[in-house]
């Protein structure tokens, strides 16, 4: 009997590790030629890869920062365009890699980032796909007065950890071609308030980042560049609006 249980558990463990191994190597590989140019420091931004991928503006008069959680099996540098463009607006941007490329395994790292940057007074927490759920889990039941806003890209807050009773400026962005689009409207009730939603016509789930493939996604009807440009505009305008109210 015990040997049968051991065989079953061993088989399930092997299957899990096999799926993880395949996903680790085949899903979410950053398209390096799309982001390489912006992964180097410039006259206005210092780019660093340790301990996290960060884009630090040489001047940050707003004393603001954005913490970003990537999607599952996606490396942080896939979101270089968004992070770099936001940093150009004077916002420190830090992308947290998931352990074994699984964001939820590093769900408390945002606290470490904030502790590492005591001069930053206003924080935004953002995430793509499962990275957005990580934001949800981090905020749930936690007193975080320094966090002034949440940004979700193709993501949502789940029922069990609803933030509906919380006051926190929130921006939710998703594409019409995202196969999970029905979930974003279904779980909209769990978002903090005030919140605003932006639907990108023709956008899908994977094009928020520059990576090779996203499982179970629909083809986009617009280019990756178009979707990311629309996202950058929405995110930077949202952050500017929230900070204006803070000041």
N, C-alpha and C positions, 0 to 999 in steps of 0.2 A: 504493500500500500504506500509506504513512505517513498519507495523507489519510483513509483508511478507519479506521485506528487512532485518529486524532484525532477523527473523527466519533463513534466508539464511546465513547471516553473522555469526550467532551463531552456525549453523551447520558446516560451514567451519572452524570456530575457534576450535570447539570441535574435528573435524576430524584431524586438524593439531596437536593439543595437544595430541590426542590419538596416532598418528603415532610417534610423538616425544617421548612420554612416553614409547612406545613399544621398539623403537630403543635405548632409554637411558638405559633400563634395560636388553635388550637381545643382543645387538650388541657390539662388541669390548671389552668384559671383559678380563682384563689381566690374563694370565695364571700364577698365582702367583708362582707356584713351579718352573717355568722356570727362573724367574728373582730374586727370593727372596735373593739368596746368594749375588748377586752383588748390592743389595740395602743397603748394610752396608759399612760404611767407612773402609778403609784399611790403611796400612802404607803409601801408596802413594796417595790415593784419599779420599777426604772428601765428603760424600754424605749428601745432605740436601733436605728436602721436602718443605721448606718454605723460601720465598714466592713462589718459583718455585722449581721444581725438578732439582737439580744441582749436577754435578759431578766435583769437583774442585781438580785439581792436587796440591799436596803440593808444587810443584815447577812448574813454568810456564815461563821458559826462553824465549819462543817465544812470550809471551804477546799476545796470541791468544785465541779466544773463538768461540764457535758454538752455535747459537740459533736454537732450533728445535721446529717446530709446528707439533703436532700429526695429524693423520687422524681424520675424523669426528666420533664422539662418541667413540673415543679410548683414554684411559688415557695415560699420558706421560710415566708411568713406563713400558708400553708395549715395549718401545724402549730402555730398560735398556742395552741390550747387545751392541748396537751401541754406546750409550752415554758413557758407561763405558770404552769400548775399545778405543774410541777416546780420552777420558780423560787420559788414560794410555800413550798416546803419548804426554802428556803435554798440552792438549787443554782444557780450561774450557768449559763444556757443560751444557747448561741450556735448559730445556724443558718447554714450556709454555702451561698450560692446557687451553682448550677452555672454555668459560663460558657456563655452561650447556652442556659441552662436545662438543660444536660447535666452532671450531677454529676461524672461520671468525669473531666471536663476540669479539675476543681478538686480532684483527689484528694489533693493534698499540703497543702491549706490548713489541715488540723488542726494541723500543726506550727506554723504562723504564729499560730493562735489561742492555743495553749499558751504560745508565746513572749510574746504580748501580755499574758498574765495570769500573771506569775511567782509571785504570791501563792497561786495555786490549786495545791494539792498532790495532789489526787486527781481524776482525769479519767475520764469515761465517754464512749465514742464510740458514736453511734447513727445509724441510717439506715433509711429506708423504701424498699422496692423496690430499684432500682439503687443508691440511696444506701447500702443495707446492703452491697452488693458493694464500694462505695467504701471502707467501713470495713475490709472484708476485705483489699483491696489495700493500704491504708495500713499495716495491722498486719503483713502478710506480710514476713518477713525483716527486720523493724525492731525494735530494742530500745526499748521504750516503757514503762519502769517506772512512769511517772506515770499511765498508763492502767490503771484497776483493773477495768473491765468494758466489755462490748460489748452493745448492744441492737439487735436486728434486728426490724423490723416488715415482715412480708410479704417476707422476703428470706432469703438463704442465703450460705454460703461455697462457692466453686466448687472443683472438683477440683484444678485446676492450682495454686491458691493455698490449699491446705488448711491450716487452723490446728489440726488434730487433735492435733498434738504440743505444743501450747502450753497453759500454765496461765493461764487468764483467765476469770473469772466471766462467763457469757454468758446472756442472756435472748432467746429467740426467740418471737415472737408472730405468729400468722397466723389467718385466718378459715376456717371450713369451706367457705365459698362462693367462696373465692379460686380462680380457674382454675389458678393455679400451685401449689396446695396439695400436689400429688404431688411437686413438686420439693423442698419443705421437708423432707419425710420422706426423700426419696432422698439429699439432700445433708447430712442431719443428721450424718453420719459425719465431716464436715469441720469441725464446730464445735469450739472449744477446750473444755477442761473446767476446772471443773465448769460444766455448762450445764443450763438448764431450759427446757422448751417450754410455751407456753400456747396452747391452741387456743380461739378465740372462736367459739362456736356461732352460726351465722347471719351472721357477719361476712364481709366480702369484702376485696378488695385495696385499693380506693380510699378506703374510709371511715376509714382512719387519718388522713387529712387532710381539710380542708374545701375541696374543689375540685370543679369541675363534671363532669369526665368522665375515666374511665380506659379506655384502649383494651383490648379483649379481657378485660373483667372480667365476672363474673357478678353479677346483682342480689343485694343483701344481704337477709337475712331479719330483720334488726334495724335500728334507726335508726342514723344516723351518730353521734348523741349517745351512744347506748348503747355503741357500739363504742369510741368515744374515751374514755368514762368508764372502761370496763373496762381499756383500755390504760393510762390515767393511773394507775389504782390499782396495776396490775402493775409499771409502770416505777418509780414512786416507792417502792414496797415493796422492789423489787429493789435500788435504789440505797441505800436505808436499811440493808438487810441487809448489803450489801458494806461500806459505810462503818463499820458497827458492828464488823465483823471487823477492819477496819483500825485502829480505835481500841482 
